[in-house]
């Protein structure tokens, strides 16, 4: 209930204030959150240590985590603006490098395509940018609240649903992702998945930053079963405040016929792409739990 009311209040405030002031206030809120949410801050710092390798200084990881909190706060401001944005306004918020790869992949006649990103940059707006560029964009989302909190779950879920659909995304619930994903791919649509957190707890262990981490197997499973390409990319905030989207070419992969082996190897390729984005834009990566938790030793 509190989370729902905070989201509604935040949306109202952002709708009333000039954007520059909303961003300024978000930085203040981010700094307070950075101080209060010590568990999340520590987990993020641990992830940065894995990425950087060696023994980075506390000052280095503190700087990265503080910057990450501020970036995420600005992302939240933009998310609250979704109901007030037209498709044209969303499209103008970002330049996209490599969008032609997606167009060619969709036109290849193999059905739709899978687009994998991570919790990096503004992935919520990224879905809207893809939709504003003419792609029928379907996003798979996790549950918003614990199942025992029906009122909170329903209200918050509906709020997230309204914001996402406002910028052109079609939302697929995680629990029904299998059959719905098949239908959207068969219709030639784009299926957007996050590849750096195993929300469903049915993932696969692969190497990331030289450590054993659990990531989703869904993108690889769907691509192999339905014979569609996997593209990867991200939407990053520049210092100017504008966004820059990156779409990389489809991952080249030839199945061996051993399904489980192919799932692992394709997942490793997807994870390698995400790792590349994180190394390039570390303070815009938002995973607030240790990625190598439960690592086998």
C-alpha positions in Angstrom: 0.0 0.0 0.0 2.8 2.5 0.9 4.7 1.7 -2.2 1.6 2.3 -4.3 0.9 5.6 -2.7 4.5 6.7 -3.1 4.3 5.9 -6.8 1.1 7.8 -7.2 2.5 10.8 -5.3 5.7 10.7 -7.3 3.8 10.6 -10.6 1.7 13.6 -9.5 4.8 15.6 -8.5 6.6 14.9 -11.7 3.5 15.9 -13.7 3.4 19.3 -11.9 7.1 20.2 -11.8 9.4 21.3 -14.6 11.5 18.3 -15.7 14.8 20.0 -14.6 13.4 20.4 -11.1 12.2 16.9 -11.0 15.6 15.6 -11.9 17.2 17.8 -9.3 14.9 16.5 -6.6 15.5 13.0 -7.7 19.2 13.4 -7.0 18.4 14.4 -3.5 16.1 11.5 -3.0 18.8 9.2 -4.5 21.4 10.4 -2.1 19.1 9.8 0.9 18.2 6.3 -0.5 22.0 5.6 -1.0 22.5 6.3 2.7 19.5 4.4 4.0 19.4 1.3 1.8 22.7 -0.1 3.0 22.0 -3.7 2.1 21.2 -2.9 -1.5 24.2 -0.5 -1.7 26.5 -3.2 -0.4 25.2 -5.8 -2.9 25.7 -3.4 -5.7 29.2 -2.6 -4.5 30.0 -6.3 -4.4 28.9 -6.7 -8.0 31.1 -3.8 -9.0 34.1 -5.5 -7.3 33.4 -8.6 -9.4 33.2 -6.5 -12.6 36.3 -4.5 -11.9 38.4 -7.4 -10.6 41.5 -7.0 -8.4 40.8 -5.0 -5.3 39.1 -1.7 -6.1 39.1 1.0 -3.4 36.1 1.7 -1.3 36.1 5.2 -2.7 35.8 3.8 -6.2 32.8 1.5 -5.4 31.2 4.2 -3.4 31.4 6.6 -6.3 29.9 4.0 -8.7 27.0 3.1 -6.3 26.1 6.7 -5.6 26.1 7.5 -9.3 23.9 4.4 -9.9 21.4 5.4 -7.4 21.2 8.9 -9.0 20.8 7.4 -12.5 18.0 5.1 -11.3 16.2 8.0 -9.7 16.2 9.9 -13.0 14.9 6.7 -14.7 12.1 6.7 -12.2 11.3 10.3 -13.1 11.1 9.4 -16.7 8.9 6.3 -15.9 6.5 8.6 -14.0 6.2 10.7 -17.2 5.1 7.8 -19.4 1.4 8.5 -19.3 2.0 12.1 -20.5 4.2 11.2 -23.5 3.1 10.6 -27.1 4.8 8.0 -29.3 6.5 10.9 -31.1 7.8 12.3 -27.8 9.2 9.0 -26.8 11.0 8.5 -30.2 12.6 11.9 -29.9 14.0 11.1 -26.4 16.6 8.8 -27.9 18.9 8.2 -30.8 19.3 4.5 -31.7 22.4 3.0 -33.2 21.9 -0.3 -35.1 18.1 -0.2 -35.3 18.4 -1.5 -38.9 19.7 -4.9 -37.6 16.3 -5.4 -35.9 14.4 -4.3 -39.0 16.3 -6.8 -41.1 15.8 -9.6 -38.6 12.0 -9.1 -38.4 11.8 -9.0 -42.2 13.8 -12.2 -42.6 10.6 -14.3 -42.7 11.5 -16.4 -39.7 8.8 -15.0 -37.5 9.6 -12.5 -34.8 12.8 -11.8 -32.9 14.0 -11.8 -29.3 15.6 -8.7 -27.8 17.6 -9.2 -24.7 18.8 -6.4 -22.4 19.7 -6.2 -18.8 18.9 -4.0 -15.8 21.2 -1.4 -17.4 20.4 2.1 -18.6 16.6 2.8 -18.8 15.2 -0.6 -19.9 11.7 0.6 -19.3 12.0 3.5 -21.7 13.9 1.2 -24.0 10.8 -0.8 -24.6 8.9 2.3 -25.4 11.6 3.5 -27.8 11.4 0.2 -29.7 7.6 0.5 -29.9 7.8 4.1 -31.1 10.1 2.9 -33.9 7.3 0.7 -35.2 8.1 -2.7 -33.6 5.2 -4.6 -32.0 7.0 -4.8 -28.6 6.1 -7.4 -26.0 7.8 -7.3 -22.6 7.9 -10.1 -20.0 7.6 -8.7 -16.5 8.0 -10.2 -13.0 5.3 -10.1 -10.3 5.2 -6.7 -8.7 4.5 -7.7 -5.1 4.3 -10.9 -2.9 1.3 -13.1 -3.6 0.0 -12.8 -0.1 -0.6 -9.0 -0.5 -3.4 -9.1 -3.0 -4.5 -5.5 -2.7 -1.0 -4.1 -3.0 -0.1 -6.5 -5.8 -3.2 -5.7 -7.9 -3.0 -2.0 -7.5 0.8 -1.7 -8.2 0.7 -4.2 -11.0 -2.1 -2.2 -12.7 -0.1 1.0 -12.2 3.0 -0.5 -13.9 0.8 -2.0 -16.6 -0.8 1.4 -17.3 2.6 3.2 -17.5 4.1 0.5 -19.8 1.2 0.4 -22.2 1.1 4.2 -22.3 4.4 4.1 -24.3 3.3 1.3 -26.6 4.5 -1.8 -24.9 2.5 -5.0 -24.6 3.0 -6.7 -21.3 3.3 -10.5 -20.8 3.1 -11.8 -17.2 6.0 -14.1 -16.3 3.7 -16.9 -15.2 2.1 -17.1 -18.7 5.2 -16.2 -20.7 5.6 -19.5 -22.5 2.5 -19.8 -24.6 2.1 -16.0 -25.0 5.7 -15.6 -26.1 5.2 -18.3 -28.7 2.1 -16.6 -30.2 3.8 -13.2 -30.4 6.9 -14.6 -32.1 4.8 -16.5 -34.6 3.0 -13.2 -35.4 6.4 -11.5 -36.2 6.5 -9.5 -33.0 9.5 -8.5 -30.9 9.8 -10.2 -27.5 11.9 -8.2 -25.0 13.5 -10.1 -22.1 15.9 -9.2 -19.3 18.9 -11.4 -19.2 20.9 -10.6 -16.0 18.6 -11.7 -13.2 17.0 -15.1 -12.7 13.6 -14.0 -11.5 11.9 -17.3 -12.1 14.6 -19.3 -10.2 14.8 -21.8 -13.1 17.9 -20.3 -14.7 21.3 -21.7 -15.6 24.8 -21.0 -14.3 27.2 -19.4 -16.7 30.3 -17.3 -16.3 30.0 -13.5 -15.9 32.9 -11.3 -14.9 34.8 -14.6 -14.4 32.4 -15.9 -11.7 29.6 -18.4 -11.7 26.3 -16.6 -11.8 22.7 -17.7 -12.3 20.9 -16.1 -15.3 17.7 -16.8 -17.2 17.7 -19.6 -19.8 14.4 -18.4 -21.3 15.9 -16.3 -24.2 18.0 -19.2 -25.4 15.2 -21.8 -25.0 12.7 -19.7 -27.0 15.2 -18.9 -29.7 16.2 -22.5 -30.2 12.6 -23.9 -30.0 11.2 -21.4 -32.5 14.1 -20.7 -34.7 14.2 -16.9 -34.2 17.2 -14.6 -33.8 18.4 -13.1 -30.6 19.4 -9.4 -30.6 20.9 -7.5 -27.7 21.2 -3.9 -26.7 20.6 -1.2 -24.1 19.4 2.4 -23.7 21.9 4.6 -22.0 21.6 8.1 -20.6 24.2 10.5 -21.9 25.6 13.4 -19.9 23.4 15.7 -21.9 20.3 14.0 -20.4 19.3 12.5 -23.8 19.3 8.8 -24.3 21.4 6.7 -26.8 20.2 3.3 -27.8 22.5 0.5 -28.9 21.3 -2.5 -30.9 23.9 -5.1 -31.8 23.6 -7.6 -34.7 21.9 -10.9 -34.1 23.9 -13.5 -32.2 25.4 -16.0 -34.7 24.8 -19.5 -33.4 24.5 -22.9 -35.1 22.8 -25.5 -33.0 24.6 -28.8 -32.5 21.4 -30.8 -31.9 22.2 -31.3 -28.2 19.5 -29.0 -26.8 20.8 -28.6 -23.3 24.3 -27.9 -24.6 23.0 -25.4 -27.1 21.0 -23.6 -24.4 24.1 -23.2 -22.2 26.3 -22.1 -25.1 23.8 -19.6 -26.4 23.1 -18.3 -22.9 26.8 -17.7 -22.5 26.9 -15.6 -25.7 23.9 -13.5 -24.5 25.5 -13.0 -21.1 28.8 -12.0 -22.7 27.0 -9.2 -24.6 25.4 -8.0 -21.3 28.7 -8.1 -19.6 30.1 -5.9 -22.4 27.4 -3.2 -21.8 28.0 -3.3 -18.0 31.7 -2.8 -18.4 31.1 0.1 -20.7 28.4 1.8 -18.6 29.0 0.5 -15.0 27.1 3.1 -13.1 24.0 2.5 -15.1 23.7 -1.1 -14.0 21.1 -1.7 -11.3 21.3 -5.2 -9.8 20.8 -4.8 -6.1 21.5 -8.3 -5.1 24.8 -10.2 -5.3 24.9 -11.8 -8.8 27.1 -14.7 -7.6 25.0 -15.5 -4.5 25.0 -19.3 -4.1 28.1 -19.7 -6.3 29.3 -23.2 -6.3 32.8 -23.5 -4.8 
